């Protein structure tokens, strides 16, 4: 029986065909003669205890071919939840439906229950031996005390991505307080703060973990033009490198936890020898690794399903 994959993503037209990892996955599936479909979260619905998708068929030239209505998620060989954050109310509601589909036998990656349970910024706390000094709070006075203790800190929202809304503070002055008040919605929304790691200027390393094993090549996202953000979306330069022994050691330990929770495609971020994030919603950088190294992470991923 011919295989079929469904990818739940942002709008198809918004995906960057030259860089997007979801598009890379679609390409690899099509190359393997798999039928490929795409939809958005709003296209997932339940009827009489079954979960369906109103989805589009994707042709071999990566264009939307046919509008196909009401395919049960159980009828796909695999369903990939690849919607970018924020993990907001709509995202959580979609995960509830995907969990129902999984309970009915649908094959969904990554496990929707794991995505619900593990916030990408908070998840790293499970590996406290490897992370920088960290605070998670909505209390600005606590952040101020944290900054006094560690001099220079970085703060970011718990649901951000791509380097958005990340700030570096050497002092919590009035301007910093205004930023923090905005980020915390007047101290009602929790954010994360970490000690600043100067090793960021050598790169923020994205390590892909595929079916419980770290991929041997990593992408160092190196800040440019005096910026402290390495994210490619924030202007960082991507340079492929081999995993260091420390990166491999930490990645292998994280991989065990990921596999135990049904997470077969993840991207961990490391600065120096510190683990900063564990990305499980829609990890990226596979295309950049392949272009520079010739080694294909997505081929390994699809082959291992």
Buried (B, 14 or more C-beta within 10 A) or exposed (E): EEBBBBBBBBEBEEBEEEBBBBBBBBBBBBEEEBBBBBBBBEBBEBEEEBBBBBBBBBEEEBEBEEEEEEBBBBEBBBBBBBBBBBBEEEBEEBBBBBBBBBEBEBBBBBBBBBBBEBBBBBBBBBBEEBBBBBBBBBBBEBBBEBBEEBEBBBBBBBBBBBBBBBBBBEEBEEEBBEBBEEBBEEBEEBBBBBBBBEBBBBBBBBBBBBBBBBBBBBBBBBBEEEBBBBBBEBBBEBBBBEBEEEBBBBBBBBBEBBBEBBBBBBBBBBBBEBBBBBBBBBBBBBBBBBEBBEEBBBBBBBEEB
